[in-house]
Amino acid sequence: MTAASLTRLLAALPDRLPDLRAVYEDLHAHPELSFQEFRTAGIVAERLRRQGWDVTEGVGGTGVVGVLANGEGPVVLLRADMDGLPVQERTGLPYASRATAVDGEGEEVAVMHACGHDMHVTCLLGAAAQLAAAREAWRGTVVAVFQPAEEVGGAPAMIEDGFLERFPRAHVCLGQHVAPAPAGLVGTRPGPVMAASDSLRVRLFGRGGHGSTPESTVDPVVMAAAVVMRLQTIVSRETAAAQTAVVTVGSLHAGTKENIIPDTADLRINVRSTTPVVRDRVLSAVERIVRSEAAASGAPKGPEITGLNSFPVTVNDGPATGTVMAAIAGVLGQERVFTLPQTLTGSEDFGVFGTALGVPSVFWHFGGADPALFRDTDPEALLTDGLPETVPSNHSPYFAPLPDPTITTGVTALLAAASPWLCSEDTRVTGGQED
């Protein structure tokens, strides 16, 4: 795609922004849990059909796939995720979520778009509208994937639902994620860009009884406390300083009353790693510690350890990443595009699409936080020093990207990233190289 073609694609974006902002605020106010994104999917499908896309609903559960064929040329996959999180929103925004839902455990929980997936949907809808309205500016085929359940692994569900056979096979997969960085900035890196993630559910078994006679019981609460503390040594004492791993116990539930020692305690554990060797070592250590602490406590039976979900390392194709970031920098300015110094410990299942298709993938992050929060911070320092404590991160009850200019940045980045493949000349680009 020539620079003039990309300019034509972006020309009408300012006029579309009020509508996109309304979409964003509506989605933010009505989040849905993983695999429950029925309302969101309906909005997406209706808008895509109105724009002229060929739309398929119910892919992998609640996923929506739009296909827009526009002559001969490469196939580009653009992806956004749709699910919210079981978080009680505390932003105080006029469009803050008040939604509740029943989770997979049968519990009613508050729901919030605490990870910005509402922003991802809005930006891809904006890019889809621009592509549909300016078909003279590009050629090829775009596959717009609105994925369910990123938080628990919805990409594999779409693949298992025949995605590879049902839709045009992409030459490249492109995706993005809003981040707690200053709005207007974009960052990524070639190679591993996000960590692998493994989530486990652990049930520890004790022997319940009266709180006044603990000697007649096996206390699973004490057992769980010992497990939680011992797990912290996996990173501090079993992982080399030059390696990256994170072990988090995000949930611990046991008992019903202060003077009753329960029979069981349940933990949910999340592990992040950036290499297969570290992943295997950490997961083995988690199992060793859980079983050893149960044995040391005299548990009447061994613990149950169940895998919940697993995401691979997200890996950016080197040449394609160079092509994408050059294209984005050409529109936003080189000063707004950064190379991340190391793999992020957050995780994604976006890479499942590129791996399944056997094609290059590129995934980047774009800032959504108020630049005023970084007034005394050098943007370059964020890459090494991390976020100021005053900036809410993803999964925080206070996380809410600024609609402006974040929507503009997200739509622009998607269209710019796709532009080298949706070319107007005879040249086709694959993995950053000409065929």
C-alpha positions as CSV (number, residue, x, y, z in Angstrom):
1,M,0.0,0.0,0.0
2,T,1.4,3.4,-1.0
3,A,1.6,6.3,1.5
4,A,-1.2,7.9,-0.5
5,S,-3.4,4.8,-0.1
6,L,-2.9,4.8,3.6
7,T,-3.6,8.5,3.8
8,R,-6.9,7.8,2.0
9,L,-7.7,5.0,4.4
10,L,-7.1,7.3,7.4
11,A,-8.8,10.4,6.0
12,A,-12.3,9.8,7.3
13,L,-11.2,8.7,10.8
14,P,-11.7,12.0,12.6
15,D,-15.4,12.1,11.4
16,R,-15.8,8.5,12.7
17,L,-14.4,9.2,16.2
18,P,-17.6,10.3,18.0
19,D,-19.3,7.1,16.9
20,L,-16.4,5.0,18.0
21,R,-16.2,6.7,21.4
22,A,-19.9,6.0,21.9
23,V,-19.2,2.3,21.0
24,Y,-16.3,2.2,23.5
25,E,-18.3,3.7,26.3
26,D,-21.2,1.3,25.7
27,L,-18.9,-1.7,25.6
28,H,-17.1,-0.5,28.8
29,A,-20.4,-0.2,30.6
30,H,-21.5,-3.7,29.5
31,P,-18.6,-6.1,29.9
32,E,-19.1,-9.9,29.7
33,L,-17.1,-12.8,31.1
34,S,-15.2,-15.2,28.9
35,F,-17.4,-17.2,26.6
36,Q,-20.4,-15.1,27.6
37,E,-19.8,-12.2,25.2
38,F,-23.2,-12.6,23.5
39,R,-24.1,-8.9,23.6
40,T,-20.7,-7.8,22.4
41,A,-20.6,-10.3,19.6
42,G,-24.1,-9.2,18.5
43,I,-22.9,-5.5,18.3
44,V,-19.8,-6.6,16.3
45,A,-21.7,-8.8,13.9
46,E,-24.4,-6.1,13.2
47,R,-21.8,-3.4,12.5
48,L,-19.7,-5.6,10.3
49,R,-22.7,-6.7,8.2
50,R,-23.8,-3.1,7.8
51,Q,-20.3,-2.3,6.5
52,G,-20.5,-5.1,3.9
53,W,-18.4,-7.8,5.5
54,D,-19.2,-11.5,5.2
55,V,-19.9,-12.4,8.9
56,T,-19.8,-15.7,10.7
57,E,-20.9,-15.8,14.3
58,G,-20.5,-18.4,17.1
59,V,-17.0,-19.4,16.1
60,G,-15.3,-21.1,19.1
61,G,-18.3,-20.3,21.2
62,T,-19.0,-16.6,20.9
63,G,-16.4,-15.5,18.4
64,V,-17.2,-13.4,15.4
65,V,-15.2,-13.5,12.1
66,G,-15.6,-11.0,9.3
67,V,-14.2,-11.4,5.9
68,L,-13.8,-8.6,3.4
69,A,-12.5,-9.6,0.0
70,N,-11.3,-6.8,-2.2
71,G,-9.6,-8.2,-5.2
72,E,-6.3,-10.2,-5.7
73,G,-3.7,-9.8,-2.9
74,P,-2.5,-11.1,0.4
75,V,-4.8,-12.1,3.3
76,V,-4.3,-10.2,6.5
77,L,-5.7,-11.3,9.8
78,L,-6.5,-8.6,12.4
79,R,-7.6,-9.7,15.8
80,A,-9.3,-8.2,18.9
81,D,-10.4,-10.0,22.1
82,M,-13.8,-9.3,23.7
83,D,-14.0,-10.6,27.2
84,G,-14.1,-8.8,30.5
85,L,-12.9,-9.8,34.0
86,P,-14.5,-10.6,37.4
87,V,-13.5,-7.3,38.9
88,Q,-15.5,-4.6,40.7
89,E,-14.9,-1.4,38.8
90,R,-13.8,1.6,40.9
91,T,-12.9,4.2,38.2
92,G,-15.9,6.4,39.0
93,L,-16.4,7.0,35.3
94,P,-20.0,8.0,34.1
95,Y,-19.9,4.9,31.9
96,A,-18.4,2.6,34.6
97,S,-19.6,-1.0,34.6
98,R,-22.3,-2.0,37.1
99,A,-22.6,-5.4,35.5
100,T,-22.7,-8.8,37.3
101,A,-22.6,-12.3,35.9
102,V,-22.4,-15.9,37.1
103,D,-18.9,-17.3,36.7
104,G,-17.8,-20.9,35.9
105,E,-18.0,-21.8,39.6
106,G,-21.7,-20.7,39.8
107,E,-20.9,-17.6,41.8
108,E,-22.3,-14.2,41.0
109,V,-19.5,-11.7,40.4
110,A,-19.0,-8.1,39.4
111,V,-17.7,-7.7,35.8
112,M,-15.4,-5.1,34.4
113,H,-13.3,-4.4,31.3
114,A,-10.2,-4.2,33.4
115,C,-7.9,-5.3,30.6
116,G,-9.0,-3.0,27.8
117,H,-10.6,-5.5,25.6
118,D,-13.4,-3.0,25.0
119,M,-10.8,-0.7,23.5
120,H,-9.5,-3.5,21.3
121,V,-13.0,-4.2,19.9
122,T,-13.6,-0.5,19.3
123,C,-10.3,-0.1,17.4
124,L,-10.8,-3.1,15.2
125,L,-14.4,-2.0,14.4
126,G,-13.0,1.4,13.5
127,A,-10.3,-0.1,11.3
128,A,-13.0,-2.4,9.7
129,A,-15.2,0.6,8.9
130,Q,-12.3,2.5,7.3
131,L,-11.3,-0.5,5.2
132,A,-14.9,-1.0,4.0
133,A,-15.4,2.6,3.2
134,A,-12.2,3.1,1.2
135,R,-11.8,-0.1,-0.9
136,E,-10.2,1.9,-3.7
137,A,-7.2,2.4,-1.4
138,W,-6.2,-1.3,-1.0
139,R,-6.6,-4.8,-2.3
140,G,-6.4,-8.2,-0.9
141,T,-8.6,-9.8,1.8
142,V,-8.9,-8.9,5.5
143,V,-10.0,-11.4,8.1
144,A,-11.3,-9.5,11.2
145,V,-11.3,-11.9,14.2
146,F,-13.2,-10.9,17.3
147,Q,-12.1,-13.5,19.7
148,P,-13.9,-14.7,22.8
149,A,-12.3,-15.6,26.1
150,E,-8.7,-14.4,25.8
151,E,-8.4,-14.5,29.5
152,V,-8.9,-18.3,29.6
153,G,-7.7,-19.3,26.1
154,G,-10.4,-18.6,23.4
155,A,-8.0,-18.7,20.5
156,P,-7.6,-22.5,20.7
157,A,-11.4,-22.8,20.8
158,M,-11.7,-20.9,17.5
159,I,-9.0,-23.1,15.9
160,E,-10.7,-26.3,17.1
161,D,-14.0,-25.0,15.6
162,G,-12.5,-25.3,12.1
163,F,-11.1,-21.8,11.8
164,L,-8.3,-22.9,9.4
165,E,-10.8,-24.6,7.0
166,R,-13.6,-22.1,7.3
167,F,-11.9,-18.8,6.5
168,P,-9.2,-17.5,4.1
169,R,-5.7,-18.5,5.2
170,A,-3.8,-15.4,6.3
171,H,-0.3,-14.5,5.1
172,V,0.2,-12.6,8.4
173,C,-1.5,-12.2,11.7
174,L,-1.6,-8.8,13.4
175,G,-2.8,-7.9,16.9
176,Q,-2.5,-5.3,19.6
177,H,-3.1,-4.6,23.3
178,V,-3.7,-1.3,25.1
179,A,-1.2,-0.8,28.0
180,P,-0.8,1.6,31.0
181,A,1.7,3.7,29.0
182,P,1.2,7.3,27.9
183,A,-1.5,7.5,25.3
184,G,-0.1,7.8,21.8
185,L,2.9,5.5,22.3
186,V,3.4,2.2,20.6
187,G,5.9,-0.5,21.6
188,T,6.9,-4.0,20.7
189,R,10.0,-6.1,20.0
190,P,11.0,-8.9,17.6
191,G,11.2,-12.4,19.0
192,P,9.5,-13.3,22.3
193,V,7.3,-10.4,23.3
194,M,5.0,-11.9,26.0
195,A,5.5,-14.7,28.4
196,A,4.0,-18.2,28.5
197,S,1.2,-18.6,31.1
198,D,0.1,-21.7,33.0
199,S,-2.8,-21.6,35.5
200,L,-3.4,-24.4,38.1
201,R,-6.1,-25.2,40.6
202,V,-4.9,-26.9,43.7
203,R,-7.1,-28.6,46.4
204,L,-5.5,-29.4,49.7
205,F,-7.1,-32.0,51.9
206,G,-7.1,-31.8,55.7
207,R,-9.4,-33.1,58.5
208,G,-11.8,-30.6,59.9
209,G,-12.9,-30.1,63.4
210,H,-13.4,-27.5,66.2
211,G,-11.1,-24.5,66.3
212,S,-10.6,-25.1,70.0
213,T,-9.0,-28.6,69.5
214,P,-6.7,-28.2,66.5
215,E,-4.7,-31.3,67.7
216,S,-7.5,-33.5,66.5
217,T,-7.5,-32.0,63.0
218,V,-5.2,-31.6,60.0
219,D,-5.6,-27.9,59.3
220,P,-5.6,-27.2,55.5
221,V,-5.5,-23.4,56.2
222,V,-2.0,-23.8,57.8
223,M,-1.1,-26.2,55.0
224,A,-2.2,-23.6,52.4
225,A,-0.2,-20.9,54.1
226,A,2.9,-23.0,54.1
227,V,2.4,-23.7,50.4
228,V,2.0,-20.0,49.5
229,M,5.1,-19.0,51.4
230,R,7.2,-21.9,50.0
231,L,6.1,-21.1,46.4
232,Q,7.8,-17.7,46.7
233,T,11.2,-19.4,46.8
234,I,10.8,-20.9,43.3
235,V,11.7,-17.5,41.8
236,S,13.9,-16.2,44.5
237,R,15.9,-19.4,45.1
238,E,15.4,-21.7,42.1
239,T,15.4,-19.4,39.1
240,A,18.6,-17.7,37.9
241,A,18.8,-13.9,38.0
242,A,19.1,-13.8,34.2
243,Q,16.0,-15.9,33.7
244,T,12.4,-14.7,34.0
245,A,9.6,-16.3,35.9
246,V,6.6,-15.2,38.0
247,V,4.6,-17.4,40.4
248,T,1.4,-15.9,41.7
249,V,-1.2,-17.3,44.1
250,G,-4.2,-15.2,43.0
251,S,-6.9,-17.0,45.0
252,L,-7.1,-18.9,48.3
253,H,-10.4,-20.1,49.7
254,A,-11.0,-22.2,52.8
255,G,-13.5,-22.5,55.6
256,T,-16.8,-20.8,56.5
257,K,-16.4,-19.7,60.1
258,E,-13.7,-18.5,62.4
259,N,-14.0,-21.4,64.9
260,I,-14.3,-24.3,62.4
261,I,-11.2,-25.9,60.9
262,P,-12.3,-26.9,57.4
263,D,-11.6,-30.1,55.5
264,T,-10.2,-28.5,52.4
265,A,-8.4,-25.4,51.0
266,D,-8.4,-24.3,47.4
267,L,-5.7,-22.3,45.7
268,R,-5.4,-20.9,42.2
269,I,-1.8,-20.5,41.0
270,N,-0.5,-18.7,37.9
271,V,3.0,-19.3,36.4
272,R,4.7,-17.0,33.8
273,S,7.9,-18.0,32.0
274,T,9.7,-17.1,28.8
275,T,11.6,-20.3,27.9
276,P,10.5,-24.0,27.8
277,V,13.3,-24.9,30.2
278,V,12.3,-22.4,32.8
279,R,8.6,-23.3,32.3
280,D,9.2,-27.0,33.0
281,R,11.4,-26.3,36.0
282,V,8.9,-23.9,37.6
283,L,5.9,-26.1,37.0
284,S,7.8,-29.1,38.4
285,A,8.8,-27.1,41.5
286,V,5.2,-26.0,42.1
287,E,4.0,-29.6,42.1
288,R,6.9,-30.7,44.3
289,I,6.2,-28.1,46.9
290,V,2.5,-28.6,47.0
291,R,2.8,-32.4,47.4
292,S,5.7,-32.1,49.9
293,E,3.9,-29.5,52.1
294,A,0.8,-31.7,52.2
295,A,2.9,-34.7,53.2
296,A,4.7,-32.7,55.9
297,S,1.3,-31.6,57.3
298,G,0.1,-35.2,57.5
299,A,-2.7,-34.7,55.0
300,P,-5.1,-37.7,54.9
301,K,-4.8,-37.7,51.1
302,G,-2.6,-36.2,48.4
303,P,-3.5,-32.8,46.8
304,E,-5.4,-32.5,43.6
305,I,-3.6,-30.4,41.0
306,T,-5.6,-29.5,37.9
307,G,-4.5,-27.4,34.9
308,L,-6.9,-24.6,34.0
309,N,-5.4,-23.0,31.0
310,S,-2.0,-22.6,29.2
311,F,-0.8,-20.0,26.8
312,P,2.5,-20.3,24.9
313,V,5.1,-17.6,24.6
314,T,4.0,-14.9,22.2
315,V,6.7,-14.6,19.5
316,N,6.9,-11.8,17.0
317,D,8.4,-12.7,13.6
318,G,11.5,-10.6,13.2
319,P,11.2,-9.3,9.6
320,A,7.5,-8.8,9.8
321,T,7.9,-6.8,13.1
322,G,10.4,-4.5,11.4
323,T,8.0,-4.0,8.6
324,V,5.0,-3.3,10.9
325,M,6.9,-0.9,13.2
326,A,8.3,1.0,10.3
327,A,4.8,1.4,8.9
328,I,3.4,2.6,12.2
329,A,6.3,5.0,12.8
330,G,5.7,6.4,9.3
331,V,2.3,7.6,10.4
332,L,2.6,8.3,14.2
333,G,6.2,9.5,14.1
334,Q,9.4,7.6,15.1
335,E,9.5,9.4,18.4
336,R,6.2,7.5,19.4
337,V,7.4,4.0,18.5
338,F,9.6,2.1,21.0
339,T,11.4,-1.2,21.1
340,L,10.7,-3.1,24.3
341,P,14.0,-4.1,26.0
342,Q,12.8,-7.5,27.2
343,T,9.9,-9.9,27.1
344,L,6.9,-8.8,29.0
345,T,5.6,-11.1,31.8
346,G,2.0,-10.6,30.7
347,S,0.6,-13.4,28.4
348,E,-1.6,-13.7,25.3
349,D,-3.1,-16.5,23.3
350,F,-2.9,-14.4,20.0
351,G,0.1,-16.3,18.8
352,V,-2.0,-19.5,18.5
353,F,-3.4,-18.1,15.2
354,G,0.0,-17.6,13.6
355,T,1.3,-20.9,14.9
356,A,-1.7,-22.8,13.6
357,L,-1.5,-21.1,10.2
358,G,2.3,-21.3,10.0
359,V,2.6,-17.6,9.1
360,P,4.3,-14.6,10.7
361,S,2.7,-12.9,13.7
362,V,3.2,-9.4,15.1
363,F,1.8,-8.2,18.4
364,W,2.3,-4.7,19.8
365,H,1.2,-2.6,22.7
366,F,-0.2,1.0,22.5
367,G,-0.5,3.4,25.4
368,G,-3.9,4.3,26.9
369,A,-3.1,6.2,30.0
370,D,-3.4,10.0,30.6
371,P,0.0,11.5,29.7
372,A,-0.4,13.9,32.7
373,L,0.3,10.9,35.0
374,F,3.8,10.8,33.4
375,R,4.6,14.5,33.5
376,D,7.8,14.0,35.5
377,T,8.8,10.7,33.8
378,D,11.0,10.2,30.9
379,P,9.2,7.9,28.5
380,E,12.5,6.0,27.8
381,A,12.7,5.4,31.6
382,L,9.4,3.5,31.5
383,L,11.1,0.8,29.5
384,T,13.6,0.0,32.3
385,D,12.1,1.5,35.5
386,G,8.5,0.5,35.1
387,L,5.3,2.4,35.8
388,P,4.9,5.1,38.4
389,E,2.8,3.8,41.3
390,T,0.0,6.3,40.5
391,V,-0.7,4.6,37.1
392,P,-3.3,1.8,37.3
393,S,-2.2,-1.3,35.4
394,N,-4.2,-3.9,33.5
395,H,-6.5,-6.0,35.7
396,S,-6.8,-3.1,38.2
397,P,-10.3,-2.0,39.2
398,Y,-9.1,1.5,38.3
399,F,-7.8,0.7,34.8
400,A,-9.6,2.6,32.1
401,P,-7.9,3.9,28.9
402,L,-8.6,7.4,27.8
403,P,-10.9,7.3,24.8
404,D,-9.0,10.1,23.2
405,P,-6.4,9.8,21.7
406,T,-6.2,6.0,22.4
407,I,-8.9,5.1,19.9
408,T,-7.2,7.1,17.2
409,T,-3.9,5.5,18.0
410,G,-5.3,2.0,18.0
411,V,-7.2,2.3,14.7
412,T,-4.2,4.0,13.0
413,A,-1.8,1.4,14.2
414,L,-4.0,-1.5,12.9
415,L,-4.4,0.1,9.4
416,A,-0.7,1.1,9.2
417,A,0.4,-2.3,10.3
418,A,-1.7,-4.0,7.6
419,S,-0.7,-1.5,4.9
420,P,2.5,-3.3,3.7
421,W,0.5,-6.4,2.8
422,L,-2.7,-4.7,1.5
423,C,-0.6,-3.2,-1.3
424,S,-1.8,-1.3,-4.3
425,E,1.0,-2.4,-6.6
426,D,1.9,-5.9,-7.9
427,T,4.4,-6.4,-5.1
428,R,3.3,-8.6,-2.2
429,V,5.1,-8.5,1.1
430,T,5.5,-11.6,3.3
431,G,7.4,-11.5,6.6
432,G,8.9,-8.2,5.7
433,Q,10.4,-9.5,2.4
434,E,9.2,-9.2,-1.1
435,D,8.1,-12.4,-2.8
